[in-house]
Structure formats: structure tokens, C-alpha cells
Amino acid sequence: MTPLKIFKIKPEERFQSSIALMVIIALNALFIYRMHDLFMQPGFGPYWKVFERELHLSGYDPLTYLGITDWDVVYQVFRHPLLSFMIWPLWLINEGLTWLLGVNCVQYLVAALLICCSYYSYIFLYRIHREVLELSQKDATLLTAYHFSFAYILLSVIVPDHFTISMFLLLITLYISGICIKKGREFKWWQSALLFYITAGVTLSNGVKVFLSGFFVNLRRFFRPKYLLLAVILPAALLWGTANWEYRTYVLPKEKARAERKLQKAEAEKAHVAQMTSQEKELYEARKARRAKVLQHQAAKTGKPMENYGFLKWTDITTSRWQSTYENLFGESLQFHQDYLLEDTLVHRPVFVQYRWTLSYVIEALILTLAVVGIWLGRKSRFLWLCLSCFAFDMFIHIILGFGINEVFIMTPHYMFVLPIATAFLFRKLQTRWLRIAVTILMLYLFIYNGYLLTDFLLSPIRAIL
């Protein structure tokens, strides 16, 4: 399986993937139109203020827009070590287009990246169903479409963040792993090292899934000294060294300068307050109290961390796990809540929003039931255990440790493909028409429900004009 051959579209994939591609392009076109007048104005900067003010899509960050508009290390370097460098070529292209056309073309460049990653995510998930799990063409197509009907999979194809890139890389990893398991091949050390460096370079936690793939494919051979050294220790050390160099070179100088500016501002503010009249001091204290109340409100939504340093500062030990599971993890991820649609938890959206209809909870329970039954029927499959181990790792960091638990649904592209893969084992065991009808109805319902809410959001500026 050569690196280039894996991206060649096969004859049986052409028609269905063309339909998927048209849907992906249409959604990106609508999103571009929604923001076009704002972002395409010549010299409308400063860009970061506009992006942060206007792009509140469920907590997704506009950092990719920022990096491609005015390149810098915009991502947290120890969580996304290589991502800033991966978008650097797009910044170069944008610089040329901006010079040529006089406007910022960042939306079009990011859309092209998202379309490519979303399209190949569809292709590789289809191949997992078709080639690894050996489903029929119709069943593989149905389950792949079923996955793309999930709310935050549908949304991920347009948001300017890294999650779609992660989904694309993870599905490639699982596809290669599945083929190796099926054909009794070894996961080569260089494959694991390369996939880890790129995948973990986008999102550090996803690198663990590459190591899990190496283990489930190679089993005892995973622990051979040569494999551990070249496939695990070496790429991990290289990536950590890259992150540290990146931090010292690009981030630390800015942090020092920011700390100095903050100190100077505090001293200047102290001197200014000393010269205020009593009435001015009252107004100043009132503004300060309002600001403190806003920060306190945001802190309440993010929960209390285990510790306030290192990676532990991103944990959360106070947010309800049970409510997070049924309202957000398996709720909002699969079906949008109609209230506070696509609003940011750190701005206006409450941490928990209830569905208006009992049917929404019934749909959620049905989706999970199909996956759980599939897990039981496929419990002897090594490939399924690989997928479940990846899912379990995500649940450990999000639900147990509480990383991002207040907006866990935005992480959907990292793990929710496990649900249709688990359901595929139900299809393998029960070749019944009723099962296909049930999943088809579920898929159509989710597409109509989520698609309507998403397109309604994207078309709202057009309706306002009319």
C-alpha cells in the first residue's frame, strides 16, 4: 500500500463520494457567504478582534483563520506542536492572493483544506466498513452516511479548527491498522513513527491512538526493543523536542513581553486611580466588579481543575459527569439542541441545555443501543477492541479527567466514528431488512433535523436581508 495509492478513489467510491463532496462544498459555500462581507473587506483589521468577536461556533476557535491571515504560533504548542507549521504554506498562498486581489482570502483557503479532509474522512470510513469489516457496498455506504449525519460531524466540515484534520488522520490510521490486522501484516516502525509525529503534531492526545494501533496490530511484537525505540520513544522525543524549541523560540519571548506590559499597565493604572476623584473611583470600582463577575461566571462554567499548573490546569472535577454524558457527549454531539444553537459555552450558552422533545432522548438511546449490541456481537474482533480502546482513552481524558468536559461535543470528530463502526458488527451478524430500514430512518432523521438547524443558522443573514 503505497502512500499515493491510498488516496486514489476507487470506481465503487466515485458516485457516492461525489454526492458527499457536493454536500460538503455546499455547506462550506454557505458558511463563506455568511461571513464573506465581514472578512473580505480590505484592511478591516485588526483581524484577531474581528475573528474572536464574530466566530462563536460552539467553542471552536478561529485560530486557523488567524494563523493563515497573519502567521504566528497561534496554537497551544504542547497540545498542537506542529499545527502552526502545517498551515504555514496556506499563509504563503494567502499572502500572494492578498497582494494580488487586495482582500483576505483566508476563508477560501481554509474551506479548501476542510473540504479535502472531510472528503477523505468519508472515503476512509467507507473503506473501513467495506474492506476491513467486509460489509456490502450498500451497508458500508449507509453506515458512512449515518456517521456524517451526526450533528458535530456535519458541523466539523465547516469550522475553521483542527478537528476535521484530526478525524482525517485518525481514520487513515484505523484503516491501515484494520488492513494489517485482516491480512496479518505488521505495523512497520516507520509507519507508526510517521503517523505519530503528524497525528500527535496536530493534537497531542491523538498520538496515543497511533501507539494503540501499533499494539493491537503487532501484539507482542510491539514490545520488541527495536520497535519501542524507533516507533515509540524516538518520535515521542522528537515531537517533545519540537514543542520545547517552538515554545522557547516563539512563545516564551511573547509571554515575557506580555508580562512586562501587564506590569507597566498595572503601575500606570495605579497612578491613574490615585489621581481620581471619589466619584470617578466609584465608577472605576463598579466596572472592576462587573469584570470580576464575568470572569467568575466563566470560571464556574469551566469547573475547578485538579491543579492550577501544567496539563492539570485543563482538568475539571466539579462538572456533572452524568449530565454531561446524556446532554452533551451523546446528546449535542449527535443532535443539535434547538435552544442556544451553536452558541459558545464560555459566552452565552449554559453548560447543559435540555432538548425540547422527548423524542430526542429516544433517538439518542436508540443510537447507543445499536452500538452496544454491535460491541457485544463483535467482542472477539481485535479491530473493534482497537477502536474501543481509542474511544476509552478519549473518555478518560474528557469524562474522567474532565478536559473540555463543559464543551465535550466539539471533540466529536476525534471519537464518534466508533459508533457506526460498532454498529457495523450488528450488520455483519444480522443481515435483516428491518435493521437496514431502522438505521436508514435514523440517518435520514438526523440529516433532516441537524441539516435544517445548521442551514437555517447559515442562511439567517440572507433572510435578514430579504
C-alpha positions in Angstrom: 0.0 0.0 0.0 2.0 3.0 -1.3 1.4 6.5 0.3 0.0 7.8 -3.0 -2.1 4.8 -4.0 -4.1 5.0 -0.7 -5.6 8.3 -1.9 -6.8 7.1 -5.3 -10.5 7.0 -5.5 -11.8 3.5 -6.4 -14.6 3.0 -9.0 -17.2 1.9 -6.5 -16.5 5.0 -4.4 -16.8 7.6 -7.1 -20.6 8.2 -7.3 -21.4 8.1 -3.6 -18.3 10.2 -2.6 -19.3 12.7 -5.3 -22.6 13.2 -3.5 -20.8 13.6 -0.2 -18.4 16.0 -1.7 -21.2 18.2 -3.1 -22.9 18.4 0.3 -19.5 19.3 1.9 -18.9 22.0 -0.7 -22.4 23.4 -0.3 -22.1 23.7 3.5 -18.7 25.5 3.1 -20.1 27.8 0.5 -22.9 28.8 2.8 -20.5 29.4 5.6 -18.3 31.5 3.4 -21.3 33.5 2.3 -22.4 34.1 5.9 -19.0 35.7 6.8 -17.9 36.9 3.4 -18.8 40.6 3.7 -17.2 40.9 7.0 -13.9 39.1 6.3 -13.4 40.2 2.7 -13.3 43.9 3.4 -9.9 45.4 2.5 -8.0 46.4 5.6 -10.7 45.7 8.1 -8.3 44.6 10.9 -7.1 44.0 13.5 -8.0 40.5 12.4 -7.9 38.8 15.8 -10.5 41.1 17.2 -12.9 40.5 14.4 -12.4 36.7 14.3 -12.8 36.4 18.1 -15.9 38.6 18.2 -17.7 37.1 15.2 -16.8 33.4 15.3 -18.5 31.8 18.3 -19.3 28.5 16.8 -19.9 26.2 19.9 -16.5 27.0 21.3 -14.5 26.2 18.2 -11.5 28.6 18.0 -10.8 30.8 14.9 -7.0 30.2 15.4 -6.6 28.7 11.9 -8.1 31.9 10.4 -5.6 33.9 12.5 -2.6 31.8 11.5 -3.3 31.9 7.8 -4.1 35.6 7.9 -1.0 36.7 9.9 1.2 33.7 10.5 2.5 33.1 14.0 2.5 30.2 16.5 -1.2 30.7 17.4 -2.0 27.2 18.8 -1.0 26.0 22.3 2.4 24.4 21.5 2.3 21.5 23.9 -1.2 20.4 22.7 -0.8 21.2 19.0 3.0 21.1 18.4 3.1 21.1 14.5 -0.2 22.7 13.6 1.1 26.2 13.1 3.8 24.9 10.8 1.3 22.8 8.8 -0.8 25.9 8.0 2.3 27.9 7.0 2.1 27.1 3.3 -1.5 28.3 3.3 -0.3 31.6 4.8 2.2 32.0 2.0 -0.6 31.4 -0.6 -2.8 33.8 1.2 -0.1 36.5 1.2 0.2 36.1 -2.5 -3.6 36.2 -3.1 -3.9 39.2 -0.8 -1.2 41.1 -2.7 -2.8 40.2 -6.0 -6.5 40.8 -5.1 -6.3 43.2 -2.3 -8.5 41.2 0.1 -8.0 38.4 2.7 -8.8 35.1 1.1 -8.4 33.1 4.3 -12.0 31.7 4.2 -11.5 30.1 0.8 -8.1 28.5 1.7 -9.4 27.1 5.0 -12.5 25.8 3.2 -10.4 24.0 0.6 -8.4 22.3 3.4 -11.6 21.3 5.3 -13.3 20.0 2.1 -10.3 17.8 1.3 -10.0 16.4 4.9 -13.8 15.9 5.2 -14.0 14.2 1.8 -11.2 11.7 2.6 -12.6 11.1 6.0 -15.7 9.9 4.2 -13.5 7.7 1.9 -11.5 6.1 4.7 -14.5 5.4 6.9 -16.3 3.8 3.9 -13.2 1.6 3.3 -13.1 0.6 6.9 -16.7 -0.7 6.6 -16.2 -2.1 3.1 -12.7 -3.6 3.2 -11.9 -4.2 6.9 -15.3 -5.2 8.1 -16.4 -6.7 4.7 -19.8 -5.2 4.6 -21.8 -5.0 1.4 -21.4 -1.8 -0.6 -24.9 -0.6 0.4 -24.4 -1.3 4.1 -20.9 0.4 4.0 -22.4 3.5 2.3 -25.4 3.6 4.8 -23.1 3.5 7.9 -20.7 6.1 6.5 -23.6 8.4 5.7 -25.0 7.6 9.2 -21.8 8.9 10.7 -21.9 12.1 8.7 -25.4 12.8 9.8 -24.2 13.3 13.4 -24.5 17.0 14.4 -20.9 17.8 15.2 -19.6 15.7 12.3 -21.8 17.7 10.0 -20.6 21.0 11.7 -16.9 20.0 11.7 -16.7 20.2 7.9 -17.1 24.0 8.0 -15.5 25.1 11.3 -12.0 26.7 11.0 -10.4 24.5 13.6 -8.2 21.4 13.7 -10.8 18.7 14.5 -11.5 17.7 10.9 -7.8 17.3 10.2 -7.6 15.1 13.3 -10.5 13.0 12.1 -8.9 12.5 8.7 -5.6 11.4 10.2 -7.2 9.1 12.7 -9.4 7.3 10.1 -6.3 6.8 7.9 -4.6 5.2 10.9 -7.5 3.0 11.7 -7.9 2.0 8.1 -4.2 1.0 7.8 -4.4 -0.8 11.1 -7.5 -2.7 10.0 -5.9 -3.9 6.8 -2.8 -5.0 8.6 -4.9 -7.0 11.2 -7.0 -8.5 8.4 -4.1 -9.6 6.3 -1.7 -10.5 9.2 0.8 -7.8 8.3 3.0 -5.9 10.7 2.6 -2.3 11.5 6.0 -1.1 10.4 8.0 1.0 12.8 8.4 3.8 10.3 4.6 3.8 9.6 3.9 4.2 13.3 6.7 6.9 13.8 5.5 8.9 10.8 1.8 8.7 11.7 2.5 9.5 15.4 4.6 12.6 14.5 2.0 14.0 12.2 -1.2 13.0 14.1 0.2 14.0 17.5 1.6 17.1 15.9 -2.0 18.2 15.1 -3.4 17.1 18.5 -1.0 15.6 21.1 -3.6 13.2 22.7 -4.3 11.6 19.3 -0.8 10.3 19.2 -1.7 7.8 21.9 -4.1 6.2 19.4 -1.3 5.6 17.0 0.6 3.7 19.7 -2.6 1.7 20.4 -2.8 0.9 16.8 0.8 -0.4 16.8 0.0 -2.5 19.9 -3.3 -4.1 18.5 -1.7 -4.8 15.1 1.7 -6.1 16.3 0.6 -7.5 19.7 3.7 -9.0 21.5 6.0 -7.7 18.7 5.1 -4.2 19.8 7.3 -4.6 22.9 10.4 -5.6 20.9 13.2 -3.2 21.9 13.8 -2.1 18.3 10.1 -1.2 17.7 9.8 0.6 21.1 12.9 2.6 20.4 12.1 3.6 16.8 8.3 3.7 16.8 7.6 5.0 20.3 10.5 6.6 22.1 12.2 8.3 19.1 9.1 10.0 17.6 7.8 11.0 21.0 11.1 12.5 22.0 11.4 14.3 18.6 7.9 15.8 19.0 8.5 16.9 22.6 11.8 18.4 21.5 10.0 20.2 18.7 7.4 21.6 21.1 10.0 22.8 23.5 12.0 24.5 20.7 8.8 26.1 19.4 7.9 27.3 22.9 11.3 28.8 23.6 11.6 30.4 20.1 8.1 31.8 19.5 6.1 31.7 22.7 8.3 32.5 25.6 9.6 35.9 24.3 5.9 37.0 23.8 5.0 35.8 27.3 7.9 37.8 28.8 6.9 40.9 26.8 3.2 40.4 27.8 4.2 40.1 31.5 6.2 43.4 31.3 3.3 45.2 29.6 0.9 43.9 32.2 3.2 45.2 35.0 3.6 48.6 33.3 -0.1 48.8 32.8 -0.8 47.9 36.4 1.6 50.6 37.6 0.1 53.2 35.2 -3.4 52.3 36.3 -2.4 52.5 40.0 -1.1 56.0 39.4 -4.2 57.0 37.5 -6.5 55.7 40.2 -4.6 57.8 42.8 -5.5 60.9 40.9 -9.2 60.1 40.5 -11.9 62.0 42.3 -14.1 60.0 44.7 -16.9 59.8 42.1 -14.5 58.5 39.4 -13.2 55.9 41.8 -16.7 54.7 42.4 -17.3 54.2 38.7 -13.9 52.5 38.4 -14.7 50.1 41.2 -18.1 49.3 39.6 -16.5 48.5 36.3 -13.9 46.3 38.0 -16.6 44.5 39.9 -18.6 43.8 36.7 -15.5 42.4 35.1 -14.8 40.2 38.0 -18.3 38.9 37.9 -18.0 38.0 34.2 -14.7 36.1 34.9 -16.3 34.4 37.9 -19.2 33.3 35.7 -16.8 31.9 33.1 -14.8 30.1 35.8 -17.9 28.4 37.1 -18.6 27.0 33.6 -15.1 25.6 33.2 -15.2 23.9 36.6 -12.5 23.5 39.2 -9.2 22.0 38.0 -7.2 19.3 39.8 -4.3 21.7 40.0 -3.5 25.1 38.5 -0.3 24.2 36.7 0.8 22.1 33.7 -1.7 19.9 31.9 -3.7 19.5 35.1 -5.0 23.1 34.8 -7.2 22.0 31.9 -9.0 19.3 34.0 -12.4 19.7 35.7 -13.5 17.9 38.8 -16.8 19.7 39.5 -18.9 19.5 36.3 -21.5 16.7 36.4 -20.3 13.6 34.5 -23.8 12.0 34.2 -25.5 15.1 32.8 -22.5 15.8 30.5 -22.9 12.3 29.1 -26.5 12.3 28.1 -26.9 16.1 27.3 -23.5 16.8 25.6 -21.4 13.7 24.9 -24.1 11.6 23.3 -26.6 14.4 23.1 -25.4 17.6 21.4 -22.7 15.6 19.6 -25.3 13.7 17.7 -28.3 16.1 17.7 -28.2 19.8 18.0 -30.1 21.4 20.9 -32.6 23.9 19.4 -32.0 26.3 22.2 -28.7 28.2 22.3 -27.9 26.7 18.8 -24.2 26.8 18.1 -23.5 29.3 20.9 -20.3 29.3 22.9 -20.4 27.9 26.4 -17.9 30.5 27.6 -20.1 33.3 26.2 -23.9 32.7 26.5 -24.6 29.0 26.3 -25.2 27.2 29.6 -23.1 24.1 30.2 -26.3 21.9 30.0 -29.2 22.5 27.7 -32.3 20.3 27.6 -34.0 19.1 24.4 -37.5 20.3 23.8 -38.7 16.9 22.7 -38.6 13.5 24.5 -38.1 12.0 21.0 -34.5 13.4 21.0 -33.6 11.3 24.1 -35.3 8.3 22.5 -33.2 8.8 19.3 -30.0 9.1 21.5 -30.9 5.9 23.4 -31.5 4.0 20.1 -28.2 5.1 18.6 -26.4 3.9 21.7 -28.3 0.6 21.9 -27.4 -0.3 18.3 -23.7 0.4 19.1 -23.7 -1.5 22.4 -25.4 -4.6 20.7 -22.8 -4.3 17.9 -20.0 -4.2 20.5 -21.3 -7.4 22.1 -21.6 -9.2 18.8 -18.2 -8.1 17.7 -16.5 -8.6 21.1 -14.0 -11.1 19.6 -12.8 -8.7 16.9 -9.3 -7.3 17.5 -10.0 -4.3 15.3 -13.1 -3.4 17.3 -11.1 -3.5 20.5 -8.6 -1.2 18.9 -11.4 1.3 18.1 -12.9 0.9 21.6 -9.5 1.5 23.3 -9.2 4.7 21.3 -12.7 5.7 22.5 -11.9 4.7 26.1 -8.8 6.9 26.0 -10.9 9.9 24.9 -13.5 9.2 27.6 -10.7 9.0 30.2 -9.3 12.5 29.4 -12.8 14.1 28.8 -15.1 12.4 31.3 -12.7 11.1 34.0 -10.2 14.0 34.0 -12.7 16.5 32.7 -10.6 18.0 29.9 -13.0 20.1 27.9 -16.0 18.4 29.5 -18.0 21.7 29.5 -17.9 21.6 25.7 -17.1 17.9 25.1 -19.3 17.9 21.9 -16.7 19.9 19.9 -14.4 16.9 20.2 -16.8 14.7 18.4 -14.6 14.2 15.3 -12.0 12.6 17.5 -14.0 9.6 18.5 -17.6 9.4 17.4 -16.8 7.3 14.3 -16.6 4.4 16.8 -20.4 4.3 17.0 -21.1 3.4 13.3 -18.1 1.0 13.4 -19.6 -0.8 16.4 -23.0 -0.8 14.7 -21.3 -2.4 11.6 -20.8 -5.6 13.7 -24.6 -5.8 14.2 -24.9 -5.6 10.4 -22.4 -8.4 10.0 -24.4 -10.7 12.3 -27.9 -9.7 11.5 -28.5 -9.5 7.7 -32.1 -8.3 8.0 -34.0 -5.8 6.1 -35.5 -4.3 9.3 -32.1 -3.4 10.6 -31.2 -1.5 7.5 -34.6 0.2 7.5 -34.2 1.3 11.1 -30.7 2.7 10.5 -31.8 4.4 7.3 -34.7 6.1 9.2 -32.2 7.2 11.9 -29.8 8.5 9.3 -32.5 10.4 7.4 -33.9 11.9 10.6 -30.5 13.1 11.8 -29.7 14.6 8.4 -33.0 16.4 8.2 -33.0 17.6 11.8 -29.4 18.6 12.0 -29.2 19.7 8.4 -32.2 22.0 8.8 -30.8 23.7 12.0 -27.4 24.1 10.5 -28.5 25.5 7.2 -31.0 27.7 9.0 -28.2 29.2 11.0 -26.0 29.6 7.9 -28.9 31.2 5.9 -30.0 33.6 8.7 -28.1 36.7 7.2 -29.8 36.1 3.9 -33.2 36.0 5.4 -32.4 39.2 7.4 -31.7 41.0 4.1 -34.9 39.7 2.4 
